Structure formats: C-alpha cells, structure tokens
Amino acid sequence: MELIISRKLTAGMVAAKDIVTKHGQTIVSKGTVLTDTLIARLSFYRIDSIYVEDLPKPLAEEAPQEPEVTEPSIATSVTTVIEPEPVVAKPSARDTMAYTQKIKNTPEFLDFQVAYSKNIALLTKVLDQIIAGDYSFSFDELLHEAGHLYHGKTNLEILDLLHTIRAVDDSVYAHSLNVALVSRTIGRWLRLSKEDLNVLTLAGLLHDIGKLSIPEEVLNKQGKLTDEEFDMIRQHPLTGNRLLKNIPGIDRRILSATLQHHERSDGSGYPRHLQQDEIDDFAAIVAIADVYDAMTAARTYRAPLCAFQVIESFERDGFQKYNPKFILQFLDHIASAYQNGRVVLSDGRSCRVIYINHRTLSKPMIQFDDGSVIDLSLQKDLHITSVL
C-alpha cells in the first residue's frame, strides 16, 4: 500500500482504502479501480492524496517515496484519508485554472450545470410573468426545480459549484439564483425549518426583480455612474417590492427581503436607512448572500475573491453593517469548511489549513509541506489569496 498525491494518480490504480470526504461521505470504495472520471472527482472533493495498492517497483531514476508525516491532532478536525503532501512546486495561476477545469469535467458539475440552466430558464420565465402582471406561475415549481441543485450536496459543495459555474452566466437571473442557494445554505447552518428554508429560497430568487426595470446600458455600465443613474439603481428595491406585493398569498418576508436587502445594521444602507432592529431577519440573510455573491464574481477591476478574502473583507467592516447573529455563523462555517484544504498565500507559497482561528477567521494556522507551521493571525502582511 502506498500513499500517492492525487495529481500523480493514473487510471488503472486501485484504491487501497475507502476514500472519504471531510464530511464523512464515502466517494470511492476500497478495491475500486480508478478511472479518469474518478480521479477528477477526487479533485472536486479536495482529496489531496489517497492510499493505492502497491505499485510496480519504480525505475532507477525515480525518486524514493516520501516518508509519511503524522498530522498534528486538532480538536475540530474531521477524520479523512487526507495526509500531508510531499514537497511540491508552488502552484501557478495555471494550476488553479486546471483545478477549476477538473471540477467542470466531473459528473457532479455537469449534472449541476444542466439543472442550473433549467433553473435559469424557469426563473427568467417567472420573473418576466410577474413584471407583466401574470401570476399564473407556481412558487412550488420554482422550489422543486431549485431542489435539483442542492439535494444530496453539502453546503461546501454547493458553494464550490456556484463558484465554478460563474464563467457560464453572470446575469441578474444567475445572480438571483446564486443568492437563493447561498441564502438557503445560511439557513441550513442556522437550522431553520424546511418551510422557512423554502421561503428564504424564494426571497433570494425574487430579491432583485426590480433590477429588471433598469435599462441594460445603466445596469451593465463599466464606467462611473452619473448621479441620476445611481439614483435609478438605488430605486430597484422599491420597484421590486411594488412588483411583488400584488402576488396572491406571497409571504411578507419575501417582500421584506426584496425591499430591505440593501439596508445595513448601522443605517448606512438604502432605500430607507433602517437600523439593525428594523431590518427583517430574512432580509438580513439575503443581504449577506447578495454581497458574498458579488465578492466572488469577477469584475473588470479585479479577479473574484476566494473564501478567505471574502471573510477578511467582512471582518474589516461587516460586523457593523450586518446582523452579528447571521454574519458570524456564516463566516465561521465558511472558514471551517476549508480546514485541511490547500491554499495559496500572498507570497506564492502553498500550504494546508490545519486550524481555524475563531477570533480571526481569515487568518488560520497553516502548515507547509516541510512540516513547519505558521499562525497567520500573527503575520500582518501574509494573507490567503486562493484556494486549491
């Protein structure tokens, strides 16, 4: 039995142990012959290395196998088959792109992409109906279609899939679907009831309908907006609320999320400059999901932010702007989801997250391939810039 890093696996190798994700899900059973598809699946689930049945003896010029390193015991870690990797070269932007491409080639992503496209088509139809004053659609149909995107998936898998699909569609409809899925993920972390999760999902799907009344040349303008254009955009929560309020039986929390998703706890939001205790809980959750989706989208002036960059941004001023009972849960779960994952630092080195600092979530303890450990919370100028 030999420990092989995933990028060196080839079709025909045989798994010597069950391969288990960080969440305890067995994705490959012991004795399975690996195929290219299964190897790509390991990348999708962030499996860094696995044990395979003994390989033929290496050729003379091949380097000897690296000795196994014992992982430090961390109270919050989950038992998996992941072990520290041998020393490897620093990852390049091409490596990160290759990882994304591997995810795109997995059956899970291909299924997700098909379901995502069906959701976009249905959502486009429904929002257009609402704008036209046609209420013959069914909220249940929207929820049923959305279910194909999240059933059987962990919260981290949903966020990874959304991040990977970004290059495919970044329209208002896609943004609304993303916000719905992120909002539902937050709701699951908050242990909301299924009924509340469904209402929260609908709130995310409908929250930006008011933007569809804004001319495309204003909504998609690359340069600086004029004062008149900015005022037009700031009106979209009011416009959306007007479009939705006449729908028979619509839940008031959906209306609140549409009207208040740009309000902030410190009163700096719009359109009504509400304070924290005046903002509906579902609106506060959708607001976080809305900003998260915007941060993880590529912009003309910057690349998409990785999870730890998003956390760092929220840590700077998010605790004043967003309800602490929601933002703290959200950030803590995102950070914890990447424990044992590999990341790239601002100086180009790659390493593994071994412990989450819950007082500074964006700055975990990390371990390099030589076994050395650094607490990033003590390093002012060193940050995580990407996730591998």
PLY file of the C-alpha trace (Angstrom):
ply
format ascii 1.0
element vertex 388
property float x
property float y
property float z
element edge 387
property int vertex1
property int vertex2
end_header
0.00 0.00 0.00
1.38 3.39 -1.00
0.28 6.99 -0.38
0.02 8.87 -3.69
-0.85 12.55 -4.15
-3.92 12.95 -6.32
-2.23 14.81 -9.15
0.02 11.77 -9.72
-2.80 9.23 -9.89
-3.40 7.43 -13.16
-6.28 5.33 -14.47
-5.90 1.66 -13.51
-4.60 2.22 -9.98
-6.61 0.51 -7.22
-7.84 2.29 -4.07
-6.38 0.53 -1.01
-8.81 2.20 1.44
-12.25 3.79 1.30
-11.89 7.40 0.18
-13.90 9.64 2.49
-14.61 13.39 2.23
-14.18 15.81 5.13
-17.91 15.44 5.75
-17.73 11.65 6.16
-19.12 10.73 2.73
-17.51 7.71 1.03
-16.96 8.60 -2.62
-14.74 5.68 -3.67
-14.76 2.26 -2.02
-11.72 0.16 -1.20
-10.72 -2.05 -4.13
-12.17 0.27 -6.79
-10.15 0.57 -9.99
-9.61 4.28 -10.60
-10.74 5.86 -13.86
-10.06 9.35 -15.21
-13.56 10.35 -14.08
-13.00 9.09 -10.53
-9.63 10.86 -10.35
-11.30 14.12 -11.41
-13.91 13.50 -8.72
-11.16 13.44 -6.07
-10.10 16.92 -7.14
-13.71 18.09 -6.89
-13.90 16.88 -3.28
-10.45 18.31 -2.42
-8.89 14.91 -1.73
-5.15 15.68 -1.76
-3.82 12.12 -1.56
-5.02 8.53 -1.24
-3.66 5.09 -0.50
-3.43 2.75 -3.50
-2.46 -0.90 -3.80
1.28 -1.50 -4.16
2.63 -0.20 -7.44
5.27 -1.89 -9.59
8.81 -1.18 -8.41
9.95 2.28 -9.58
12.57 2.71 -12.26
16.08 3.53 -11.08
15.82 7.22 -11.92
12.63 7.71 -9.96
12.84 9.45 -6.56
12.12 7.33 -3.48
8.72 7.69 -1.86
8.48 10.49 0.71
8.17 9.28 4.31
4.71 9.54 5.81
4.21 12.57 8.05
1.90 12.38 11.03
-0.72 15.11 11.03
-0.94 17.14 14.26
-4.02 16.43 16.34
-6.60 19.20 16.02
-9.69 19.07 18.20
-12.00 20.34 15.47
-10.66 18.30 12.55
-12.62 15.53 10.84
-11.03 12.14 10.20
-10.38 11.64 6.48
-7.90 9.87 4.24
-6.10 13.16 3.56
-2.47 13.26 4.70
0.18 15.99 4.27
1.64 16.04 0.78
5.28 15.67 -0.16
7.06 18.90 -1.06
5.78 20.21 -4.39
6.36 23.28 -6.50
4.47 26.50 -5.85
1.15 26.47 -7.71
0.69 28.85 -10.58
-2.42 30.57 -11.88
-2.50 27.78 -14.44
-2.68 25.21 -11.63
-5.71 26.97 -10.16
-7.35 27.10 -13.59
-6.57 23.41 -14.09
-8.29 22.61 -10.78
-11.36 24.57 -11.87
-11.34 22.76 -15.20
-11.17 19.40 -13.41
-14.28 20.33 -11.44
-16.00 21.30 -14.69
-15.26 17.83 -16.07
-16.77 15.95 -13.13
-20.19 14.29 -13.50
-21.36 16.27 -10.45
-20.62 19.59 -12.13
-22.10 18.53 -15.46
-25.33 17.49 -13.71
-25.31 20.73 -11.73
-24.83 22.77 -14.91
-27.83 21.14 -16.59
-30.02 21.73 -13.52
-28.67 25.30 -13.20
-29.61 26.09 -16.80
-33.12 24.72 -16.26
-33.47 26.88 -13.15
-32.34 30.00 -15.03
-34.86 29.33 -17.80
-37.73 28.86 -15.34
-36.73 31.85 -13.21
-36.48 34.07 -16.30
-39.97 32.99 -17.34
-41.46 33.58 -13.87
-39.86 36.99 -13.31
-40.97 38.13 -16.75
-44.51 36.95 -15.92
-44.51 38.93 -12.68
-43.35 42.09 -14.45
-46.20 41.59 -16.94
-48.71 41.18 -14.08
-49.29 37.50 -14.87
-49.50 35.50 -11.63
-50.31 32.11 -13.16
-46.92 30.66 -12.19
-46.29 28.39 -9.19
-43.82 29.04 -6.38
-43.82 25.29 -5.80
-42.46 24.76 -9.30
-39.60 27.18 -8.60
-38.76 25.36 -5.36
-38.99 21.94 -7.00
-36.58 22.96 -9.76
-34.18 24.57 -7.26
-34.17 21.34 -5.27
-32.22 19.61 -8.06
-29.32 21.96 -7.26
-28.95 21.31 -3.54
-30.44 17.89 -2.71
-27.72 15.44 -1.70
-24.98 18.07 -1.59
-23.11 19.52 1.35
-23.05 23.27 1.88
-19.41 23.50 0.80
-20.11 21.54 -2.38
-22.89 23.98 -3.29
-20.59 26.98 -2.78
-17.83 25.32 -4.82
-20.19 24.51 -7.67
-21.53 28.06 -7.72
-18.00 29.45 -7.80
-17.05 27.17 -10.69
-20.15 27.89 -12.78
-19.59 31.66 -12.60
-17.97 31.97 -16.01
-21.07 30.48 -17.59
-23.67 33.10 -16.62
-23.50 36.28 -14.54
-26.85 37.87 -15.40
-29.42 39.22 -12.93
-31.19 35.86 -13.19
-28.00 33.92 -12.40
-27.16 36.28 -9.54
-30.65 35.79 -8.10
-30.32 32.00 -8.30
-26.89 32.17 -6.64
-28.22 34.37 -3.84
-31.11 31.95 -3.31
-28.72 29.00 -2.92
-26.31 30.88 -0.65
-29.25 32.15 1.44
-30.56 28.62 1.79
-27.08 27.46 2.80
-27.01 30.08 5.56
-30.48 28.99 6.60
-29.33 25.38 6.85
-26.44 26.46 9.07
-28.98 28.33 11.22
-31.10 25.14 11.38
-34.22 26.80 10.01
-37.29 24.66 9.38
-37.93 23.33 5.86
-40.83 25.75 5.48
-38.63 28.71 6.42
-35.85 27.45 4.13
-38.30 27.42 1.24
-39.45 30.97 1.97
-35.82 32.09 2.26
-35.00 30.43 -1.08
-37.87 32.24 -2.76
-36.73 35.50 -1.18
-33.34 35.02 -2.80
-34.83 34.14 -6.17
-37.05 37.24 -6.21
-34.96 39.82 -4.33
-33.53 41.60 -7.40
-36.57 41.61 -9.69
-36.56 45.42 -9.51
-33.26 45.49 -11.42
-35.01 44.14 -14.49
-36.74 47.52 -14.83
-33.37 49.31 -15.13
-32.08 49.91 -18.69
-29.29 47.45 -19.54
-26.93 50.23 -20.55
-27.16 51.57 -16.98
-27.21 48.21 -15.18
-24.15 46.91 -17.05
-22.26 50.18 -17.38
-18.49 49.69 -16.97
-17.57 53.27 -16.12
-18.63 55.52 -13.25
-22.36 56.03 -12.87
-23.83 59.51 -13.02
-25.84 60.70 -10.01
-29.03 60.14 -11.98
-28.01 56.58 -12.93
-27.01 55.80 -9.35
-30.37 57.03 -8.07
-32.05 54.81 -10.65
-30.23 51.74 -9.35
-30.98 52.64 -5.73
-34.68 52.55 -6.58
-34.70 48.86 -7.51
-35.69 47.57 -4.01
-38.77 49.83 -4.09
-39.56 48.80 -7.66
-39.21 45.12 -6.78
-41.48 45.48 -3.76
-44.16 47.10 -5.92
-43.92 44.29 -8.47
-44.29 41.54 -5.88
-46.81 42.89 -3.38
-49.86 42.05 -5.50
-48.99 38.36 -5.85
-51.75 36.42 -4.03
-50.54 34.81 -0.80
-46.93 35.99 -1.04
-45.06 35.72 2.28
-44.34 39.11 3.85
-40.72 38.05 4.47
-40.17 37.80 0.71
-41.43 41.36 0.35
-39.18 42.50 3.19
-36.12 40.83 1.65
-36.82 42.50 -1.68
-37.25 45.91 -0.07
-34.51 45.72 2.56
-31.62 43.65 1.13
-29.50 46.81 0.72
-30.20 48.08 4.23
-27.34 47.85 6.73
-27.33 47.45 10.51
-25.57 50.81 11.04
-28.16 52.73 8.99
-25.82 53.27 6.02
-27.92 51.27 3.57
-30.81 52.17 1.29
-33.57 52.95 0.42
-34.77 53.79 3.96
-31.55 53.81 6.05
-33.00 51.30 8.50
-31.19 50.25 11.69
-30.50 46.63 12.65
-33.62 46.10 14.77
-35.78 47.45 11.92
-34.46 45.00 9.31
-36.29 41.72 8.76
-34.21 38.61 9.55
-34.69 37.14 6.06
-33.67 40.46 4.51
-30.52 40.43 6.66
-29.65 36.91 5.46
-30.29 37.73 1.80
-28.14 40.86 2.21
-25.17 38.72 3.28
-25.72 36.25 0.43
-26.07 39.15 -2.03
-22.71 40.66 -1.02
-20.99 37.26 -0.89
-22.09 36.52 -4.46
-20.90 39.95 -5.63
-17.50 39.47 -3.96
-16.94 36.05 -5.52
-17.80 37.33 -9.02
-15.11 38.54 -11.41
-15.13 42.27 -12.08
-13.37 44.36 -14.72
-11.19 45.86 -11.98
-10.40 42.66 -10.01
-10.45 38.88 -10.05
-13.08 37.01 -7.99
-12.23 36.83 -4.30
-11.58 33.47 -2.67
-13.38 32.41 0.52
-10.71 33.71 2.90
-10.54 37.08 1.10
-14.31 37.37 1.43
-14.04 36.60 5.15
-11.29 39.20 5.55
-13.43 41.81 3.80
-16.38 41.09 6.09
-14.08 41.22 9.13
-12.99 44.76 8.23
-16.43 46.38 8.45
-19.06 43.65 8.19
-19.74 43.36 11.90
-21.10 46.91 11.91
-23.11 46.51 8.72
-24.60 43.03 9.09
-26.52 41.34 11.88
-23.90 39.55 14.07
-26.12 36.53 14.72
-26.07 35.79 10.98
-22.71 37.06 9.75
-20.73 35.29 12.48
-22.40 31.95 11.75
-21.85 32.41 8.03
-18.16 33.29 8.24
-17.40 30.62 10.85
-18.94 27.88 8.73
-17.21 29.00 5.54
-13.81 29.12 7.24
-14.31 25.78 8.98
-15.30 24.15 5.69
-11.78 24.76 4.35
-9.93 23.19 7.26
-7.48 20.60 5.87
-7.79 22.25 2.44
-4.82 23.57 0.49
-4.44 27.30 -0.11
-2.00 29.76 -1.68
-0.51 32.65 0.27
0.16 36.20 -0.92
3.87 35.34 -1.26
3.06 32.48 -3.66
3.68 29.56 -1.30
1.14 26.77 -0.98
0.22 25.18 2.33
-2.56 23.41 4.19
-5.04 24.90 6.65
-4.71 22.94 9.91
-6.61 25.08 12.43
-9.18 27.88 12.22
-8.57 30.87 14.48
-12.11 31.67 15.50
-11.17 35.19 16.60
-9.60 35.94 13.20
-11.28 33.59 10.76
-9.42 34.86 7.70
-6.07 34.05 9.33
-5.90 30.33 10.19
-2.91 28.30 11.24
-1.26 26.77 8.18
1.32 24.04 7.63
3.87 23.90 4.81
4.96 20.70 3.13
8.17 20.61 5.18
6.08 20.38 8.37
6.65 23.96 9.56
3.61 25.78 10.95
2.67 29.47 10.89
-0.18 31.25 12.67
-1.35 33.77 10.06
-3.10 35.82 12.74
0.39 36.86 13.87
1.51 37.74 10.34
0.32 41.23 9.36
1.40 41.13 5.71
0.68 37.49 4.83
-2.75 36.53 3.53
-4.53 33.67 1.76
-5.18 34.63 -1.86
-6.64 31.47 -3.38
-7.97 28.02 -2.55
-6.70 24.93 -4.37
0 1
1 2
2 3
3 4
4 5
5 6
6 7
7 8
8 9
9 10
10 11
11 12
12 13
13 14
14 15
15 16
16 17
17 18
18 19
19 20
20 21
21 22
22 23
23 24
24 25
25 26
26 27
27 28
28 29
29 30
30 31
31 32
32 33
33 34
34 35
35 36
36 37
37 38
38 39
39 40
40 41
41 42
42 43
43 44
44 45
45 46
46 47
47 48
48 49
49 50
50 51
51 52
52 53
53 54
54 55
55 56
56 57
57 58
58 59
59 60
60 61
61 62
62 63
63 64
64 65
65 66
66 67
67 68
68 69
69 70
70 71
71 72
72 73
73 74
74 75
75 76
76 77
77 78
78 79
79 80
80 81
81 82
82 83
83 84
84 85
85 86
86 87
87 88
88 89
89 90
90 91
91 92
92 93
93 94
94 95
95 96
96 97
97 98
98 99
99 100
100 101
101 102
102 103
103 104
104 105
105 106
106 107
107 108
108 109
109 110
110 111
111 112
112 113
113 114
114 115
115 116
116 117
117 118
118 119
119 120
120 121
121 122
122 123
123 124
124 125
125 126
126 127
127 128
128 129
129 130
130 131
131 132
132 133
133 134
134 135
135 136
136 137
137 138
138 139
139 140
140 141
141 142
142 143
143 144
144 145
145 146
146 147
147 148
148 149
149 150
150 151
151 152
152 153
153 154
154 155
155 156
156 157
157 158
158 159
159 160
160 161
161 162
162 163
163 164
164 165
165 166
166 167
167 168
168 169
169 170
170 171
171 172
172 173
173 174
174 175
175 176
176 177
177 178
178 179
179 180
180 181
181 182
182 183
183 184
184 185
185 186
186 187
187 188
188 189
189 190
190 191
191 192
192 193
193 194
194 195
195 196
196 197
197 198
198 199
199 200
200 201
201 202
202 203
203 204
204 205
205 206
206 207
207 208
208 209
209 210
210 211
211 212
212 213
213 214
214 215
215 216
216 217
217 218
218 219
219 220
220 221
221 222
222 223
223 224
224 225
225 226
226 227
227 228
228 229
229 230
230 231
231 232
232 233
233 234
234 235
235 236
236 237
237 238
238 239
239 240
240 241
241 242
242 243
243 244
244 245
245 246
246 247
247 248
248 249
249 250
250 251
251 252
252 253
253 254
254 255
255 256
256 257
257 258
258 259
259 260
260 261
261 262
262 263
263 264
264 265
265 266
266 267
267 268
268 269
269 270
270 271
271 272
272 273
273 274
274 275
275 276
276 277
277 278
278 279
279 280
280 281
281 282
282 283
283 284
284 285
285 286
286 287
287 288
288 289
289 290
290 291
291 292
292 293
293 294
294 295
295 296
296 297
297 298
298 299
299 300
300 301
301 302
302 303
303 304
304 305
305 306
306 307
307 308
308 309
309 310
310 311
311 312
312 313
313 314
314 315
315 316
316 317
317 318
318 319
319 320
320 321
321 322
322 323
323 324
324 325
325 326
326 327
327 328
328 329
329 330
330 331
331 332
332 333
333 334
334 335
335 336
336 337
337 338
338 339
339 340
340 341
341 342
342 343
343 344
344 345
345 346
346 347
347 348
348 349
349 350
350 351
351 352
352 353
353 354
354 355
355 356
356 357
357 358
358 359
359 360
360 361
361 362
362 363
363 364
364 365
365 366
366 367
367 368
368 369
369 370
370 371
371 372
372 373
373 374
374 375
375 376
376 377
377 378
378 379
379 380
380 381
381 382
382 383
383 384
384 385
385 386
386 387
